[in-house]
Amino acid sequence: MVPAAGSKKRSNPEGNEAPDDCSPSPPLAGEAKAGGGPRGKAKKRSEDDTGPITIEGAMPQKRFYRARAHVNPLSHNDCYEYPKTPKEMDWSVHYPNRPGLKVSIVDVGCGFGGLTVALSPLFPDKGVLGMEIRVKVCEFVRLRVEALRRENPGQYQNVSSLRTNSMLLLPHFLERHQLEKMFFCFPDPHFKAKNHRRRIISVPLLTEYAFYLRPGGLLYMITDVEELHQWHVEKAEAHPCFEAVPRGEAEKDPAVKAMTEVTEEGKKVARMGGDKYWAVFRRIPDEDVPYTIF
């Protein structure tokens, strides 16, 4: 991403765990970790194996972009670039062949981008953005989108990815009532009570999401952890800006089918015979909110 004029980096003093995403770039082709070759010896890289692991425009392979499953979103780091205000954000960098297109659908914590790219043909007139905190994983999604654009001329021009910390930096990218849909698929459960403040769904964060969602906009949540699902529903039901979408109505939504079937984590849960717990909540009109929160 090319930062907008006046963009800068932001750090957060909370937490003391170093994120893995300030790590060096992915290894070059042919590189291996120590201990990866015969009898614990690292494989040697030939003189010809000096290029990038994925050629621009080619479909990337996940095995070269594996990263730690979880990152502390409250850790101190200055790895993120962002504009001062949403009005300074240049979305043409993400949608070069769709002039004037702005983001209206976000997949927060998009992982390897299974849902993100699936939403593109479902909503061809909407700007779809996958947000991911891990640098290698976000690069995978970027390359995946570029490969899909090359393989399918004229398609996937409305989808992109952005490496950022969604827990802290959304106010720099999104304006009020800009979004129609927000997805939170298989987020980190943060089981320990002391880490619940790191959960991506909470009352304070729901207030922030309500600011970005236009009236009638939808908030999608899915997990394979029942306790976390109960947490999601409890927080959303208690928030004055959201109302639950009836199950029967939600099941007719093509985005729900995509959310439950095409994400990498969703496929993994299905292979293992696990359960998926999901819910959809609607942003109610401002005039129906019982008291002013903005």
N, C-alpha and C positions, 0 to 999 in steps of 0.2 A: 504493500500500500504506500502510496506517496502522500505524506502528511500535508494537510492544508497549511496555508500561510499562517504563521503564528502558532503552529502546533508545538507541543512540548511533551515531555515525559512526566509521569506522575508516580510518586512512590507513596507507600502507606506505612506508617511506623508500627502498626499492630503486627503481632506475631513475630516469631524468631526463627521460623523454618525457611531455609533457602529454597526457592522454587527450582524445579529442574529445568525450566524453560529459558534460563540464561545460559544453557549449555551450548557447546560449540555446534556448528552445523552438522548434519548427518554425515556419516562416513562416506568416503568415495567408493566407487565400485571396486569390488575385490578386497576391500579392507575387512579385517576381522578382529575381534577382541582377543586379547591374550588368553590362551587356553582354548581357542576355538579350533585349532588344527589338530593333526594327529599327535597323540601323546602330550597334549597340553601346549603344543607350540602354535603360535599364531601363523596363519597362512600368509605367505608373501604375496605382494601385489605386483603384477607384471608392469613393465614400463608403459604399456599401452593403456592400462586401467587408471587413467588420471582424470577422466571426465566426471561429470555429475552423475549421481546414481539414477537420475531420471532425465531424459532429454525433454526439453520443453515441447509440449504438445503430445507426448507419449503418456499412456496410462501408467501411473505409479503403482508400485507393489508395496503392500502394507508392511511386509517384513523388514523393509528398510526404514520405516517411519514409526516403529514402536516407541512408546514413551511410557513413563510412569502413569498409572491409571488416575492418580489423584494429585492435585496441586493445592496448596494452601492459598486460598484467594486473598487472605489477609496478611500474607508475608511481605516483608519489606523488599521492594525491588523497583528498578526504574527502567524496565525493559519495554514499556509500552509507549507508542506514539499516538497522539490524539489531538484533535483541534481544540481550540479554546471554547468554541461554541458550536452547536449543531449547524448553524448557518454557514460556518466556514468549511464544513465537510464537503469534499469534492467526490460525489458518488460516481462521476463519469469514469473514474479510475477503475471502479468495479464493474460498471456496465458500459463499456466503451462504444458498443453498437446500439445502445438504447438511450439516446440523448434525452435528458430530463427525467429519467427514471430514478425514483427514490425508493429506499427500503420501506416496505410495508409489512413484511413477514420476516421474523427472526427466529432462528433455531439456536437457542442459547446452550452452549456446551455441545456443539454439533458433532464432536468426535470425528470419525472418518468420513462424515458427510452423507451417509446413506439417506437420511430423511431430507437433508438440505437439497440434494440433487433431485430427489423424487418430487419435491414440492414445485420444482420449476415447470414441468409440463402440466401439472395440475392447475397451476395459477400462472399462465403464460404472460398475463398483463401486469403482474405484480413483481415488485423487486424483492427477491428472496436473499437473505443473508445468513450464513452460518457463522456463529461466533465461537471461538475456541481459544482457550488460554495456553495450550501447549504448542510450542513453536513448530515442532516437527509434524505434529498431527495437522495443524492448520496449513502447513506447506503441502501436505498430502492432498488436502481438500482443494487447494488452489490448483495443483497440477491435475487433479481429477476433473475439475470443471474445464480447464483448458483442453484436456484430451477429449472430453465430451463435445465441446464446441467444434473441435477439429473433425471429429468423427460424424457429427450431425450438423452440417451447415445450416445456419439459421436458427438452431435450437440452443437452449441453455444460455442464452444471452442475458437472461434476467436473474441469474444466480451467481453468487460470489461468496467469498469467505473473508473473515477479518480476525486477525489475532488480537485479542484484547482481554481484559479482566472485566467481565460483565457485571460483577458484583460492585465494582467501584467506578467504572468509566462510562456507563451508558448515558449519563447526562451530557457528555461531550459529543455524542453522536446522534441522539434522537430528540425530536421536538415533541411538544404536547400533541396528543391525538394523531400521531404520525402512523401508528401501527394498526393493522387489522388482526394479526395473529402473532402469538408468542408461544414457542414450544420449549418445554423443559423435559427432556427425555433421559431417563435413567441417571439422574444426578447423584453425586457422591452422598451417601446417607449420613456420613459423619455421626456414627453411632454414639460416641461418647458425649455425655451431657455438656461437658465443657466446650465441645466443638459444635454444638447446635447453632451457634452464631454464624458459623460458616455455611449453613444450609442456604441454598439459592432461593428457597421459598420461605418467607417469614413475613410478619405483619409490616415491618418497615419497608421491605423490598416490594411487597404487594402494592403498597401505596405508590412507590416509584413506578411500577409496571402500569398501574391504573392511570398515571399521568401520561404515559406514552400511548396507551391503547385508546382508540376512538370509541365513543359510545356504541355498544353492540359488538365491539371487538372481542376476540376469544383468547382465553388462556388455556393451554393444553399441558397436562402433566401426566407422566407415566413413570412407573418404577416397578421393580420386581421385589421390593421390600415392603411388606404389608404395613409395618409400623411407620415407615416414611410416607406411604400413601395416606394413612390416617392423619399424619401431621399435615400433609398438603391440604387435605379436605377441611380439616379443622381450622387452619389459618385462613383459607379462602372463604369458608362459610362465615367466619367471624368478621370478615372485612366488609365495610359498608359499601364498597364500590363494585362488589362482585356478587353474582347469583349463579347457582349451579344450573347447568344445561341438563334437562331431563335425559336420562339414559337413552330412551328410544329416539329422541331427536339427534343426540350426539352420534349414535351409531350410523346414521344416514350421511354423516359428514365424511367425504372422501379423505380429508386430512386425518381423521381418526384411524381409518384403515391403514393409511400410510404410516402413521405414528406407531401403530402396534405391530406392523409387519416388516417394514423395510430398514429399520435402524439396525446397526451391527449388534448392539446389545440385545435388542429384541429378538433377533435371529438366534443369538447365543442362548437366551433364556428358553426359546422354543426347542432348540436342540436338546437341552438338558431337561426338558419336561417341566420347567418352572412356571409359575404364575405371573401374570402381568396385571398391575393395578393402575387404572387410569381414571382421569376425571377431566371435565371441561367446564370452565366457568366463563360467564359472559360479563363484560364491562357494562354496568348500568348507566343510563344517562346522568349527566351531572345534576340535573334538576331533581332527580329521584334519590340522590345521596342524602341521607338524613341530616347530615351536618357538613359544613365546609371543611375540607381537609387540604385544599390547594390554595 
